[in-house]
Amino acid sequence: MDRPTEDPTPRRRALLAGLLLPPALAGCGGNAIAQRGTLPDLADLAERVLPAVVAISVQSEGPQPVPPEFRGTPLERYFRGRRERSQGAGSGFVIDPAGFIVTNNHVIGNASRVTVSLQNGQELTARVVGSDELMDLALLRIEARSPLTAVGWGSSAAMRIGSWVLAAGNPFGLGGSVTAGIVSARGRDIGAGPFDDFIQTDAAINPGNSGGPLFNLQGEVIGINTAIYSPSGANAGIGFATPSDLARPVIEGLRRDGRVERGWLGVDVQDLAADDPRSQSRRAVLVAGIVRNGPAARSGLRAGDVVLAINGERTETSRMLVRSIAAVPPGQTVRLTLLREGRTQELPVQVGRRPGGAP
């Protein structure tokens, strides 16, 4: 558990930004420019960063599903056991001249073969170093004949609404493409997972852009293009990028250990508004449920407890609590400030290891 219990709403529906190439190219309109001379010239920036942006193609093989019309018929046996191959495409970027490449987990999926295409046309087979489904991130490694051009991380926290950004990638298989826009919003929750905190941008992001970088004007990666919101499946001016401040420690963990370990309490939590009588006139987090034999249960946390702070830091939302605990190494003890039956008290809780598949 360790998750908010609120239900997702239609506004959170997001289409993953492109695994499969379309059968044909379609025309796409750009953002209107109200006045000439008001936009920054991004040519030098694009020239500097594009050599570090790669196109990724994948081949997957899996069991072929039985068509519904043949289930329960003698022909069902014909389909069972057959395997089918599929192809997909996405984007990525080099973070180390030695050949480490960042992309989205959904780009590589369960690929049997991953190929990286560099800007100079060179194609290399990639090895998956590690992946993280919860943050939709993956780290690849290629063996190039010479050091590669790499880009560095920037601070997503430093980006403001209205800041200019440059997106780069492989939309519709058109490698080496860039689009420009602004940061439209921050902290977006689109219902993709428990750690949603997306940067929203109006820079055009289309199928095939997944895993590509979102740059600031200094050429630093401040986001990883991950999803779009669109009724048609193509760019509608609403794209989402995973902030670099969240992605960077995950990628460092994948590079170091090949996996990411997160802290876990084993609770269901929900937000309490300041006017809720259980919160004593402050925003807080209600423990709605406890996993039997989980870390919280073993430490004496109860359903109905209201969490006010973790290690003295105020915890005003359920997502803040989930993220804070996830950042704690398993085995460490945190101090929860609680309201229980109208009284404030401190409770030490030893954080557990988030089990695979935990929501």
C-alpha positions as CSV (number, residue, x, y, z in Angstrom):
1,M,0.0,0.0,0.0
2,D,1.5,3.4,1.0
3,R,-0.9,5.2,-1.3
4,P,-3.6,7.8,-1.4
5,T,-7.0,6.3,-1.5
6,E,-8.6,9.0,-3.7
7,D,-10.1,7.8,-7.0
8,P,-8.6,8.9,-10.3
9,T,-10.7,11.3,-12.4
10,P,-11.1,11.6,-16.1
11,R,-8.9,14.7,-16.2
12,R,-6.0,12.5,-15.1
13,R,-6.3,10.3,-18.2
14,A,-3.0,10.5,-20.0
15,L,-1.8,8.7,-23.2
16,L,1.7,7.4,-23.1
17,A,3.7,9.4,-25.6
18,G,4.3,6.8,-28.2
19,L,5.7,3.3,-28.3
20,L,4.6,2.3,-31.8
21,L,5.3,4.1,-35.1
22,P,2.2,5.2,-36.9
23,P,1.4,3.7,-40.4
24,A,1.8,7.1,-42.0
25,L,3.1,10.5,-41.1
26,A,0.4,13.1,-40.3
27,G,0.6,16.9,-40.5
28,C,0.9,18.7,-37.2
29,G,0.2,22.3,-36.5
30,G,2.6,24.3,-34.3
31,N,1.9,26.9,-31.6
32,A,0.9,30.3,-32.9
33,I,3.4,33.1,-32.5
34,A,1.8,36.3,-31.6
35,Q,4.7,38.6,-32.2
36,R,8.1,38.2,-34.0
37,G,11.2,38.9,-32.1
38,T,9.8,37.8,-28.7
39,L,11.2,34.2,-28.7
40,P,14.7,33.2,-27.9
41,D,16.9,31.9,-30.7
42,L,17.4,28.2,-29.8
43,A,19.6,27.2,-32.7
44,D,22.9,27.2,-30.7
45,L,21.2,25.3,-27.9
46,A,19.8,22.6,-30.3
47,E,23.2,22.3,-32.0
48,R,24.9,21.7,-28.7
49,V,22.5,19.1,-27.2
50,L,21.2,17.1,-30.2
51,P,24.3,14.9,-30.4
52,A,23.4,13.5,-27.0
53,V,19.8,12.6,-28.0
54,V,19.2,9.1,-29.4
55,A,16.5,7.2,-31.1
56,I,15.5,3.9,-29.5
57,S,13.9,1.0,-31.4
58,V,12.8,-2.2,-29.6
59,Q,11.8,-5.7,-30.7
60,S,9.5,-7.8,-28.4
61,E,8.3,-11.3,-28.7
62,G,5.4,-12.7,-26.7
63,P,2.4,-15.1,-26.9
64,Q,-0.1,-14.3,-29.5
65,P,-3.6,-13.7,-28.0
66,V,-6.4,-15.9,-29.1
67,P,-9.0,-13.8,-31.1
68,P,-12.2,-13.6,-29.1
69,E,-14.2,-15.2,-32.0
70,F,-12.1,-18.3,-31.8
71,R,-12.1,-18.9,-28.1
72,G,-13.9,-22.1,-27.2
73,T,-13.7,-23.5,-30.7
74,P,-11.5,-26.2,-32.2
75,L,-9.4,-23.4,-33.8
76,E,-8.4,-22.1,-30.4
77,R,-5.6,-24.7,-30.3
78,Y,-4.2,-23.3,-33.5
79,F,-3.5,-19.9,-31.8
80,R,-2.3,-21.2,-28.5
81,G,1.4,-21.5,-28.2
82,R,2.0,-19.2,-31.2
83,R,4.3,-16.2,-30.6
84,E,4.2,-12.8,-32.3
85,R,6.8,-10.1,-32.7
86,S,6.2,-6.4,-32.2
87,Q,8.3,-3.3,-32.8
88,G,8.3,0.0,-31.0
89,A,10.2,3.2,-30.9
90,G,11.1,6.0,-28.4
91,S,13.8,8.4,-27.4
92,G,16.6,8.7,-24.9
93,F,19.7,10.8,-24.0
94,V,23.3,10.1,-23.1
95,I,24.3,11.0,-19.5
96,D,27.8,9.6,-19.6
97,P,30.4,9.5,-22.4
98,A,30.9,5.9,-21.5
99,G,27.5,5.1,-23.0
100,F,24.9,5.3,-20.3
101,I,21.5,6.3,-21.7
102,V,18.3,7.3,-20.0
103,T,14.8,6.5,-21.3
104,N,11.3,5.5,-20.2
105,N,10.6,2.1,-18.9
106,H,7.5,1.8,-21.1
107,V,9.7,2.4,-24.2
108,I,11.7,-0.8,-23.6
109,G,9.0,-2.8,-21.9
110,N,9.9,-6.5,-22.2
111,A,12.0,-6.0,-25.3
112,S,14.1,-8.9,-26.5
113,R,16.3,-6.5,-28.4
114,V,17.0,-2.8,-27.9
115,T,18.8,-0.8,-30.6
116,V,20.1,2.8,-30.1
117,S,20.6,5.1,-33.1
118,L,23.0,8.0,-32.6
119,Q,22.7,11.3,-34.4
120,N,25.6,10.4,-36.7
121,G,23.7,7.4,-38.0
122,Q,25.5,4.7,-36.0
123,E,23.3,1.9,-34.6
124,L,24.3,0.0,-31.5
125,T,22.7,-2.8,-29.5
126,A,21.9,-1.7,-26.0
127,R,21.9,-3.6,-22.7
128,V,19.3,-2.8,-20.1
129,V,21.2,-1.9,-16.9
130,G,18.0,-1.5,-14.9
131,S,14.5,-0.2,-14.9
132,D,11.9,1.2,-12.5
133,E,8.3,0.8,-13.3
134,L,6.9,3.1,-10.6
135,M,8.8,6.1,-12.0
136,D,8.7,4.8,-15.6
137,L,12.5,5.1,-16.0
138,A,15.2,2.9,-17.5
139,L,18.9,3.0,-17.9
140,L,20.7,1.5,-20.9
141,R,24.3,0.9,-21.8
142,I,25.9,0.9,-25.2
143,E,29.5,0.2,-26.1
144,A,30.6,2.9,-28.5
145,R,34.0,3.0,-30.3
146,S,34.7,6.5,-28.9
147,P,33.4,8.7,-26.1
148,L,29.9,10.0,-26.7
149,T,28.5,13.5,-26.3
150,A,26.6,13.6,-23.0
151,V,24.3,16.1,-21.3
152,G,24.0,16.9,-17.6
153,W,21.2,17.2,-15.2
154,G,19.7,20.5,-14.2
155,S,17.4,21.5,-11.4
156,S,13.7,21.0,-12.1
157,A,12.9,22.9,-8.9
158,A,14.5,26.0,-10.4
159,M,12.0,26.0,-13.3
160,R,9.2,28.5,-13.1
161,I,5.8,28.5,-14.8
162,G,6.5,30.3,-18.1
163,S,10.2,29.3,-18.3
164,W,11.3,28.3,-21.8
165,V,12.1,24.7,-22.5
166,L,13.3,22.6,-25.5
167,A,12.1,19.1,-26.1
168,A,14.2,16.7,-28.3
169,G,13.6,13.2,-29.5
170,N,12.3,10.8,-32.2
171,P,8.6,11.7,-32.8
172,F,6.9,9.4,-35.4
173,G,10.4,8.0,-36.1
174,L,11.7,11.4,-37.2
175,G,15.0,11.4,-35.2
176,G,16.8,14.6,-34.3
177,S,13.7,16.7,-33.8
178,V,13.3,19.6,-31.4
179,T,10.3,21.6,-30.3
180,A,10.1,24.6,-28.0
181,G,7.6,25.8,-25.5
182,I,7.2,26.8,-21.9
183,V,6.6,25.2,-18.5
184,S,2.8,25.3,-18.4
185,A,2.4,24.0,-14.9
186,R,4.3,22.0,-12.2
187,G,3.3,19.3,-9.8
188,R,0.8,17.7,-12.1
189,D,-0.9,14.4,-10.8
190,I,-2.2,12.5,-13.9
191,G,-3.0,9.3,-12.1
192,A,0.0,7.4,-13.6
193,G,1.4,6.3,-10.3
194,P,2.0,7.1,-6.6
195,F,4.9,9.5,-7.3
196,D,3.2,11.7,-9.9
197,D,4.7,15.2,-9.9
198,F,5.0,16.0,-13.6
199,I,6.1,19.1,-15.3
200,Q,3.5,20.2,-17.8
201,T,4.7,21.8,-21.1
202,D,3.2,23.0,-24.3
203,A,6.3,22.0,-26.3
204,A,5.1,19.6,-28.9
205,I,5.5,16.0,-27.6
206,N,4.2,13.2,-29.9
207,P,4.4,9.4,-30.1
208,G,8.1,8.5,-30.2
209,N,9.2,11.4,-27.9
210,S,8.9,9.1,-24.8
211,G,12.1,9.0,-22.9
212,G,13.6,12.1,-24.6
213,P,15.0,15.0,-22.7
214,L,13.4,18.4,-21.8
215,F,16.1,21.0,-21.6
216,N,16.3,24.4,-20.0
217,L,18.0,27.2,-21.8
218,Q,21.4,26.2,-20.4
219,G,21.2,22.8,-22.1
220,E,20.6,20.9,-18.9
221,V,18.0,18.1,-18.6
222,I,15.2,19.3,-16.3
223,G,12.7,16.6,-17.4
224,I,12.1,13.4,-19.2
225,N,9.2,13.5,-21.7
226,T,6.8,10.7,-20.6
227,A,3.2,11.3,-21.5
228,I,0.7,13.4,-23.4
229,Y,-3.0,14.3,-22.8
230,S,-4.7,14.1,-26.1
231,P,-8.1,13.0,-27.5
232,S,-6.4,12.1,-30.8
233,G,-3.2,10.5,-29.6
234,A,-1.1,13.3,-31.1
235,N,0.2,16.6,-29.7
236,A,-2.5,18.8,-28.2
237,G,-0.2,21.2,-26.4
238,I,-0.4,19.3,-23.1
239,G,2.7,17.1,-22.4
240,F,4.1,15.8,-19.2
241,A,7.8,15.3,-18.2
242,T,9.2,13.6,-15.1
243,P,11.2,16.2,-13.2
244,S,14.9,15.7,-13.1
245,D,15.0,16.1,-9.3
246,L,12.9,13.0,-9.0
247,A,14.6,11.1,-11.9
248,R,18.2,11.7,-11.1
249,P,18.4,9.7,-7.8
250,V,16.5,6.8,-9.4
251,I,18.9,6.7,-12.4
252,E,21.8,6.8,-10.0
253,G,20.4,3.9,-8.0
254,L,19.9,1.9,-11.3
255,R,23.4,2.6,-12.3
256,R,24.8,1.6,-8.9
257,D,22.6,-1.4,-8.0
258,G,20.6,-2.2,-11.1
259,R,17.4,-1.6,-9.0
260,V,15.8,0.9,-6.8
261,E,14.8,0.3,-3.1
262,R,12.1,2.4,-1.5
263,G,10.9,2.8,2.0
264,W,7.4,1.5,2.8
265,L,5.1,1.7,5.8
266,G,2.2,-0.6,4.7
267,V,-0.6,1.9,5.1
268,D,-3.5,3.4,3.1
269,V,-3.6,7.1,3.6
270,Q,-5.9,10.0,2.6
271,D,-5.8,13.8,2.9
272,L,-7.5,15.7,5.7
273,A,-8.6,19.2,5.1
274,A,-7.9,21.9,7.8
275,D,-11.6,22.2,8.6
276,D,-11.9,18.5,9.3
277,P,-12.4,18.1,13.1
278,R,-9.9,15.2,13.2
279,S,-7.1,17.5,11.9
280,Q,-7.2,20.2,14.7
281,S,-7.3,23.1,12.2
282,R,-4.4,22.0,10.1
283,R,-3.9,20.0,6.9
284,A,-2.8,16.5,7.7
285,V,-2.9,12.8,6.6
286,L,-5.4,10.2,7.9
287,V,-4.3,6.6,8.2
288,A,-7.2,4.8,6.6
289,G,-5.9,1.3,6.7
290,I,-3.0,-0.9,7.9
291,V,-1.4,-3.9,6.1
292,R,-1.3,-6.8,8.5
293,N,2.2,-7.6,9.7
294,G,3.6,-4.6,7.8
295,P,6.0,-2.1,9.2
296,A,3.3,0.3,10.5
297,A,1.3,-2.5,12.1
298,R,4.5,-3.8,13.9
299,S,5.2,-0.3,15.2
300,G,1.8,0.3,16.6
301,L,0.4,2.6,14.1
302,R,-3.4,2.4,13.9
303,A,-6.2,3.1,11.4
304,G,-7.7,6.4,12.4
305,D,-4.4,8.0,13.4
306,V,-3.7,11.4,11.9
307,V,-0.1,12.0,10.8
308,L,1.1,15.6,11.3
309,A,4.8,15.3,10.6
310,I,7.7,13.0,9.8
311,N,10.9,13.6,11.7
312,G,9.6,17.1,12.6
313,E,8.7,18.0,9.0
314,R,5.0,18.8,8.5
315,T,3.2,16.3,6.3
316,E,0.1,18.0,4.8
317,T,-0.8,15.6,2.0
318,S,-0.9,11.9,1.5
319,R,1.4,12.1,-1.5
320,M,3.9,14.0,0.5
321,L,3.9,11.2,3.1
322,V,4.3,8.5,0.5
323,R,7.2,10.3,-1.2
324,S,8.9,11.1,2.1
325,I,8.8,7.5,3.3
326,A,9.8,6.2,-0.1
327,A,13.0,8.3,0.1
328,V,13.9,6.7,3.5
329,P,16.3,3.7,3.1
330,P,14.6,0.5,4.3
331,G,15.6,-0.4,7.9
332,Q,15.9,3.2,9.1
333,T,13.5,4.5,11.8
334,V,11.4,7.6,11.3
335,R,9.6,9.6,14.0
336,L,5.9,10.2,13.2
337,T,4.0,13.0,15.0
338,L,0.4,11.8,15.4
339,L,-2.9,12.8,16.6
340,R,-4.6,9.9,18.3
341,E,-7.9,10.3,20.2
342,G,-7.3,14.0,20.3
343,R,-3.8,13.9,21.8
344,T,-0.5,14.5,20.1
345,Q,2.2,11.9,20.5
346,E,5.4,10.7,18.9
347,L,5.7,7.2,17.4
348,P,9.0,5.6,16.1
349,V,8.4,3.4,13.0
350,Q,11.1,1.3,11.3
351,V,10.6,1.7,7.6
352,G,10.3,-1.5,5.6
353,R,11.3,-2.4,2.0
354,R,8.6,-1.7,-0.6
355,P,7.6,-5.0,-2.0
356,G,7.5,-5.6,-5.7
357,G,4.1,-4.8,-7.1
358,A,3.0,-2.6,-4.1
359,P,0.8,0.3,-5.3
